[in-house]
Amino acid sequence: MGFIITAIKIIFLLGFLIIIHEGGHFIVAKLCKVRVNEFSIGFGPKIWSKQGKETKYELRLIPCGGFCNMEGEEEHSDKEGSFSKASIPKRFAIVVAGATVNIIFGLIAYMILIIVRYMIVVEPNFFNSVSYAWSSTGSLIYAMFDSIVQLFSGNVSINDMMGPVGISQMVSQTSGIAQFVYLLAIVSISLGITNLLPFVPLDGGKALLLIIEAIRRKPLKQETELKIQSAGFFVLIVFSVFVAYNDILRIV
């Protein structure tokens, strides 16, 4: 029974964060009149799909990712509503929307948790609790950005990083709603910040390419961009395997 509950918590945490992340891309794309051909939660075999007026909605077996497939995102398209034909500000907004939603959700969830905890444990004063939560949230943001700086400066080892396996282990150790919401908020903020790092194929890397395009006043050659993305994917896969390996070693 305990294993089933843990599995449900892990699937909910990963699935929920993926949904709001991809949902951010989806909603902003729709607002920018960009056509979304496919909106999928999860990877692997399809277990449910429904064709909407414009978008095919899918649920796949493995809840460790998802994607929002937009017309003209992977290759140039002259069709109406193409991502590649949208203005740079619109494309930039779409690209960073997912990570932004993760960060905003995480901060709101964290603040609410701190407010409730303060009012129960310390004093039932709403204004004092909000002030304390605001200060605590600021400290959290500083600590997260500082950890990234420490990582790139070499003061923190890459071995200390945690991936889905490590997160799943932490989820299994949570007891009670408060601990679970706390972990959900922290992972959501971390996911958002990580995705905004200027490294292709992360959202931040795609945003960087758009900034370069704006400065050059013309896009990179498609062949050049594909080479950058392929190299980025390779490095990301190797990095993910390395982090997962370290997570397994810590658990074992």
Sequence and secondary structure as in RCSB ss.txt:
>XXXX:A:sequence
MGFIITAIKIIFLLGFLIIIHEGGHFIVAKLCKVRVNEFSIGFGPKIWSKQGKETKYELRLIPCGGFCNMEGEEE
HSDKEGSFSKASIPKRFAIVVAGATVNIIFGLIAYMILIIVRYMIVVEPNFFNSVSYAWSSTGSLIYAMFDSIVQ
LFSGNVSINDMMGPVGISQMVSQTSGIAQFVYLLAIVSISLGITNLLPFVPLDGGKALLLIIEAIRRKPLKQETE
LKIQSAGFFVLIVFSVFVAYNDILRIV
>XXXX:A:secstr
 HHHHHHHHHHHHHHHHHHHHHHHHHHHHHHTT  EEEEEEEEEEEEEEEE SS EEEEEEEEEEEEEEETTSSS
   STT GGGS HHHHHHHHHHHHHHHHHHHHHHHHHHHHHHHHHHT   HHHHHHHHHHHHHHHHHHHHHHHHH
HHHTSS GGG   HHHHHHHHHT  SHHHHHHHHHHHHHHHHHHHTSS TTSHHHHHHHHHHHHHHTS   HHHH
HHHHHHHHHHHHHHHHHHHHHHHHHH 
